[in-house]
């Protein structure tokens, strides 16, 4: 007997595949008509299928009920997505872009990131109760980098093509790619100081001096510099090998197109093994790989890389919707919900906008104040913030006293989990809805104004032109009576027709619409043709003559104006 196998694997495959299939049916409508980001839609789908609603996706079951293992799964998933995204971001940039635009990038990555870090930390320090400034610096460092996944949804598509200059799109991509890997120095400066000086340095020897030694040596030397060198070297070697294979026809088209994605997987794995900065290495490798612009131009019109990129984005944001600790936003021991909301609003407004606006006149890609506000506002918080959150949680679990996690590290874990997840959700929702709301806000007042103005304009009153109209039927009877030889004395004058069928007859006043006059003329012309084809004499109707099937109408039956009077006389000669 067949049995149902309702396992977690089958449910996840059915749920993920069904959602992506249904979304694909309306993806153009959502993204290009309504300007909704796929990140927001996937997040809502993840919440719908999570244990908080339909309970189709059960993340805790996949981690055997362990929150620590669930965090590890999320960390590895975000590493994978960021690695692929950043290699593709580096490939998208033109030849030698980092070298040509180093001044603009230096401003955004140097003073720009520093001020973003400090502003975020000050806001968090001021609104989270009983939080030291050193701990606030660690939280602020996680939300300092701009997210390349959400940035792609802003700089791609119909809205970006119409409203964002190409140079501005490129600088946003380059900044979001580079600052993801450069979040390590800001984060580990605070973490090393917390570990070796926090809570009196309990359980850890060495103090601030050892903390700074680790920060310069391990963070800058081994993590950042080694990551840059490793990424650049691997990217350059991969470029040369692909050139060599392509020139000798060793590689087929499918392998050629997927080369950048496999390169990302290789760098994520190898950098992970040596413990270097795989995120920054992936971005540098992507730039080195397309340094001569060859690979970018060869794959410019191909859709394989964007397709894989879309699948990863949909999957990771669905996962976020399922694993996000929604209940902790309301029920926690560190911060009330109203303070969380204030933090979200202030971070979105003051984390990035002031410094970008202050420096925009030195960044050549930002030409106008409106563009500075746009670049400042659209610095989203997303996958990279969640990645740094779980990097931090992994570090804090190693801060122990006698084998037990230190008290300040335990509280730090809860603060970071609540605040960073909330800020990531705020950014996904706000930045996902900003473009459609802006479009509605732009068009709605104009639509309402046009509607009000159209009502205020008074339409002109309809009017009729009075004319003297003679009874059509009586006119026809009199004409037939004359043809039979009857007396025409006492009969009124023949009606005179204008082109279009209007009848002018003295002695009788009336009104008629243009449509009625046209109908009268058509009916009269039809009756005249019927009379002439019945064996009667070829006579014109109403002062006109018939010439090769065409009827010519005059303005005055008694005059020769326009040749009509002469035509009248010729028509009556046989009768005499």
N, C-alpha and C positions, 0 to 999 in steps of 0.2 A: 504494500500500500504506500503511495506517495505521501510524504509528510512535509509540512511547512518548515522551512529553515529560516526563522525570523531572527537571524543573528545580527550583531552590531555591524559587521562588515557589509552584509546585504542591505541593511537599512541605510547606512551611510552612502553607499553607491547609488541606491535608488533615489535618495533625497537630493544628493548633490547633482546627479545627472538630470533628474527631473526639473530641478530649479534652473540649471543652466540652459536646458532645452527650452523651457517656457520663457525664460528671459530673452533667449535668442530670437524668439518670435516677435518680440516687441522692443528689442534693444534699440533700433534706430528711432523709434517713437520716443522712448524715454531719454536717450542721450542727445539726439539731434533736434528734436522738437520741443521737449520739455526741459532740456539741459540738466537732467538729473544725473549725478555721478553713479557709476556702477558700484562704487564703494558703499554709498549710502543704501542702495537697494539691497546689496548683499548683506550688509549689517542687519537690516530689518528682517531679511529672510533667515539669517542665523538666529535672531531672537525668536522668531516664529517657530523654528524647528528645535529650539533648545529645551532643556528641562523646565524652563520657566513657562513654556507654552505647550507645544505639541509633544515634546519629549521624544522626538525622533533621533536627535543627535544627543548623545550622552557622554560628554568629554571625560567626566570623572571615571566612568566605567573603563574607558580606553587606557586610563592611567592606574588601573587596579585600586581605585579609591584613594590614591595618594595625591595631595595637592602639590607636593614637591615634584613628583613625576609629571604632573600636568603642566607645571611651569617649565620643566625641561622640554617637553614636547612643543610648547608654544615658542620657546626660545629657538629651537632648531628650525621650526617652520618659518619664523620671521627671518632667520639667517638665510634660509634658502631663497625666500622671496626677494629679500634685499639684494642678495648676490646677483640673481638673474636680472633684476630691475636695474642695478647700477652698471652692469656690463652693457646692457642695452642702452642705458642713458649715455654712456661714454661713446658707444658706436654711433648714436644719433648726431653727435656734435660734428661740425665740419673739421677739415684737416687742421691739425696743430692748433686747436681752439684754445687749449689751456695756455699755450705759449703766447698766442696773440692777445688774449684777453686777461692776462695775469693781473693787470692793475685793478680792473673792476672786481675780479674774483678776490683779490687780496683785501680789498675794502670790505666786501661782504663776509669773508671768512675770518678776517682779523678783528677789527673793531666792531663789525656787525654782529658776529657771534658772541663776542665778549659782552657787549651791551645787552643782547638778548638774554644771555645767561644771568646777568646781574638783575635785570628788570624782572625776569620770571622769579628769581630767588627772593627778591624783596617782596613781591606780591604774596608769594606763598608763606614767607616768614611772617608777614603782617597779619595774615588771616587764619593760619592754622594755629590753634592754641598750644602753648607750651612746646613750641618747636624752636630749637636753636638755629642760629643763622648758618652754622656749618651743615646741619642736616638739610636746611632749605637750599643750600648750594647744590647738594646732591640731587634733590628733586628737580630743581631748575635746570640742571645739566641734562636730564633725560628729555625734557621738552624743548631744548634749545635747537636741535637740528630740525630742518624742514623735511617733510616726508617726500621721497621721490615718487612713491606710488600715487598719493593724492595729487601731487604737483602735475603728474602726467595727465590726469583727468581735466586739469585746468588749461594746459597748454596744447591740448589736442582736441580735434573736433571742429565742428562748424563755428561754434562761438569763438574759439581761439583764432581761427583763420580770418574771421571778420573783424575782430576787435583787438587782437594782440599782435603787434609787429613781430616779425620773424626774429629780429635781434633780441627782443625782450623775451621771447619764448626760449631762445637758446641760453641766455644768461640764467633764467630760472631753472632750467634743466641742469646746467653746470653747477650752480650753487647747491641745489638740493642733492646732487650726487656727491659733491665733495664734502659738504658739512656733515653728512651722516657718519662718515668715518672719523671726522675731526671732533666728534662729540666725546671721544675717549679722554682727552686731556682734561676737559672741564669736569667730567664725571669722576675720574680717578684722583684728581687733586683733592676733591672733597672726601672721597671714600678712604684714601690713605690717611688723611688727617683724622677722620672719624675713628678709624681702626687703632691708630697709635696714640691719639691724644684724647679721644672721647671717653667720658666716664673715668677720667683720671688715668687713661691708658691701661685699664684693668685687663689682665690677661695677655698684654702685648708689651714687649720691651722695645725700646729704641726711640720713642717719642717723635717729635716733629722732624728731627734731623733725618731719621730713617725713612719717614714718610716722604720727605722731599727727594731723598735719594732714589727711592722706588719710583717716584713720579717722573723724574728726569731719565733715569736709566731704563726702567722697564716700560713705562708708558710711552715716552717720546722715542727712546732709542729702539727698543725691541718691537713695540706695537705699531707705532706710526711710521717711523723711518723705514724699518724693515718691510712693513706692508707696502709702502710706496715703491721701494726698490724691487720687491718681489713681483708686485703687480705689473710694473712697467716692463720688467724682464720677460715675464711669461707672456704678456701681450705682444711684445715685439717678436719673440721667437715664434709664437703662434702665427703672426702675420707673415713672417718669412717662409714658414713651412707651408702655409696655405698658398702663397704665391708660387712656390716651387711645385707643389702638387697640381695646381690649376694650369700652369704653363705646360706641363707634361700630360695633361688630361688623366691624372690619377684619381681625381675626386669627382663624384657625380653631383648632380644639382641638389639632391635632398641633403646629402652630407654637408655640402657647401653652405646651405641656408641655416642649418642647425648648429653650425660651428661655434657661433658666439655663445649660444646657450650651454653647450657642453663645456666650453671654456669657463663659463661662470661656475658650473658644478665642480670642475677640477680645482679652481682657485678656492672656493668655499671649503672643500675638503682638505686640501693641503695646508691652507692657512690655519684651519681649525686644528690640525694635527700639531703644527709648530707653535700655536698659541699667539699668532700675530693678528693684525687687524684685517680680517677677510673682507669687511665691508668696503674699506677704503681701497684695498688691493683690487677688488673687482672693478671699481670705477676707474682707477688708473689703468688697469689692463684693457678696459674697453677703449679708452683714449689712445693708448699705444697701438692697439690692434688696428684701429682705423686712422692712424697718423697720416697716411698718404691719401686718405679718402677713398681708397679703392673698394674696400668691402662695403662701405656705406652706399656708394653709388651703385654697386652691383646688386644690392638687396633693397634699393629704395622703393621699388614698386611691388615688393613681395610682402605677403601677409602672414607668413609663418611666425615670425617673431612677435608681431602684435597679437596673434592668436594665442600663443603660449603665455604671453604676458597677461592677457585678459583672463585666461583660465586660472592662473595663479592669483590674480587680484580677487576674483570672485570667491575663490576657495578660502583665502586668508581672511577676508572680511566676514564671510559666513562663520568661520572659526571664531573670530573675535566676538561676534554676536552671541555665540554659544558659550564661550568661556568667560566672558566679562562678568565680574562680580557685581551684578546689578543691585542685589540686596544690601551690599556694603555701603552703597551711596547714602542709604537712609539709616541703616543700623550699623554703627561703628563706634569705636571708643576714642576717635581722634578729632573729628570735625563734624559739625552739624551740616545738614543739606543746604541751608541758606548760605552758609559761608562757601560751600563748594560752588554754588551758582555764581557768587560774586567773584571767586577766583577764576572761573571759566570766562566770565565777561571781561574782566580786567586783563587776563592773559591774552585774549584774542585782540584786545584794543591796544595794549601798551607793550607787549612783548617784542614786537618787531616794527610796528608802524613808525614810531618816533625816530629810530636810528636810520631806517631806510629813507625816510623823508629828509632827514638832516644831511645825508650823504648823497642824495640823488643827483645833485648838480656836478658831482665828480665821477659819476658812472655814466658813460656815454650812451649806454643802451636805454637809460631812463631819461627821456627827453622832456617830459611834462610832469607837472605836479600830480595830475590824475594818475599817470602811470606809476609814480612813486607810491601813492596811496594804494594802488592795486597790488604792486609787488609787496608792499609792507603788510597788507591784510592777508594776501594769499600765501602765507607761509605755514602750511598745514602741519598738524601734529597727528601722527598715525602709527604706521608699522615700526618706524625707527624708535619712537618713544616706548612702545611695548617691548621692543628688542632690548633697549637699554634698561628698562625696568627689570627684566628677568636676569640680565647680566648683573645688576645691582643686588637682586635678591640672592643670587648664587654667591656673590662676594660676601654679603652680610652673614650668611649661614656659617662662614668660616671664622667669624669674629666671636670667639668663645672664651669662656672662663671655666676652667676645670671640666671641659667637655660639654658645657651647656652654652647655648647662644646668649650673648651678653644682653642685658636688659634694654639698653638703649638701641641695640640692633633689632630687637624684637619689635619695639615700638616704631622704629624707622621702617621696618617692612610693612606694617599696616598703613602708615602714612603714605608711603610711596605707592602701594597698591591702590588705595582709594583715590588719591589725587591724580596720579598719572592716567589711570584708566578713565577717570571722569573727564580729564582734559582731552584725551584721545577721542572719546565719544563726542564731546562737544565740538571738536574740530571737524570730525567726519560729518556730523549733522549740519553744522553752520556752513562750512565750506561747500558741502554738497547741495545746500539749498540757496546759497548766495546768488548764483547766476540766475536761476528761474525767478527768485523773488525780485532781483534787480530788473529783469525784463518786465515783470508784471508792474513793478513800481514805475517804470519808465512809460509803459504804454497805457496803464489804467487811467491816470489823470487826463491824458490827451483824449482818450476815448470818451470819458465822462464829459469833458469840456466840449467836444464836438457834438455830443448828443444834446447837451443843454443849448448850445448855440443853434442847432438845427430846429429845436422847438421854438426858440424865440423868434426866428425869422418867419414873418407872416407870408403865407402863400398868396399870390395875387388872385383876386376873384375871377372866376370864369365869366366870360361875356359872349354875347351872341350878336351877330351883325344882322339887323333887320333888312329884309329884301322883299321886293314885290314878287310874289310867286303866284303863278296862275295854275289852276287845276289841271294836272297833267291829263287826266282822263278826258276832260272836256276839250282840251286842245286836240287830242287825237280824233275825237268824234267829229269836230269841225273840219279837220283836214280830210277825213274820209268823205264827208258830205260834199265838199268842194270837188273832190275827184269824181263823184257821181254826177256832177253838173248842178248841184244844189246851189241856192243863192248864198252868197257870202256876206250879204248886207246884214248889218247889225251884229255880225260876229266881231269879236274883239280882234285886235291886231295879233299877228303871229308872235309866238314867244321867241325871244332871242336867247341863244345859248352861249355861255362862255365855255372855254376849254376847261374840262373838269366836271361839266354837267350842271352848273348852276343856272337857274332860270330867272330871267329878269322880265317882268311883265308890268307895265303901267296899269294903275287902277286898282290893284289889289295889294294890300300890305300883309306881310307875314314874316315869320322867322323860320329859319331852318339851319340845322347844323351842317358843317362841311361834309360829314359822312352821308347825311341824308341827300344833300345836293348831288354828291357823286353817284349815289345809288339811282337817283332820278335820271341822271344823264345816261347811265349804262342801260337802264330799262328802256328809255326812249330810243336809244341807238339800236337796241335789239329789235324793237317793234318796227322800226323803219326798214331794217334789213329784211325782216320777214315779209313786209309789204312789197318790197321791190322784187323779191324772188318768187312771188306768187303770180307772175304774168302781168303785173301792173306796169304802168309807165315808170321809167327810171327817174325817180324824183328824189331830191334830197329832203332830209328831215330838218325842219326848223331853220331854213335859210341856208343849208349847206348843200353841196353837190357831191356825188359819189364818184371817186376817181380811182379805178383799180382796187376797189374794196376799201378805200380810205375815206372817211367822212371829214370834211373841212367845215369848221364853224366860224361864222362871222360875228361882228359886234353890232351891226346895224343892218336890218333888212332893207331899209329904204335908201341906203347910200352905197356907194361903191368903195367904201373904205376897206382897204386890204383886199379888193377884188371880190368881196362878198356880194355887193349889190349887183354886179354883172352876172355873177353866178345865179342870182335869183331870177333875173330876166331871162337867162337862157333856159332855166328850168321851166318857165311858164310859157315859152313860145309855142310848143306843141299844143298847148291847151287853147291858145287863140286860134 
